[in-house]
Amino acid sequence: MWCVNMIDARVKLNQYTNRVLSMVKAKYDLKDKSEALNRFVELYGSNEIELEVKPEYVKKILAVEEAHFKKYGHRATTIKQLRSEIEGN
């Protein structure tokens, strides 16, 4: 699950949304529509907002970038070379 803190919310659903949540609930064998709504958002929420990037990943990318510019300057490199640097091969 994306977030462990739960917030109570009262919502009004139209018939179509209600049917979709009922199908998600049945498909994933969930206990209620609240779980179905959370599951639906887990599946499709990334289409609306970007997930947060871990600070360690940002530091790694910045270090790769710095090493790349020290080694190659502003010369063009291939995707294969970049992938090799990022993956540490």
Sequence and secondary structure as in RCSB ss.txt:
>XXXX:A:sequence
MWCVNMIDARVKLNQYTNRVLSMVKAKYDLKDKSEALNRFVELYGSNEIELEVKPEYVKKILAVEEAHFKKYGHR
ATTIKQLRSEIEGN
>XXXX:A:secstr
              HHHHHHHHHHHHHTT SSHHHHHHHHHHHHGGGTS     HHHHHHHHHHHHHHHHHHTT 
   HHHHHHHHHT 
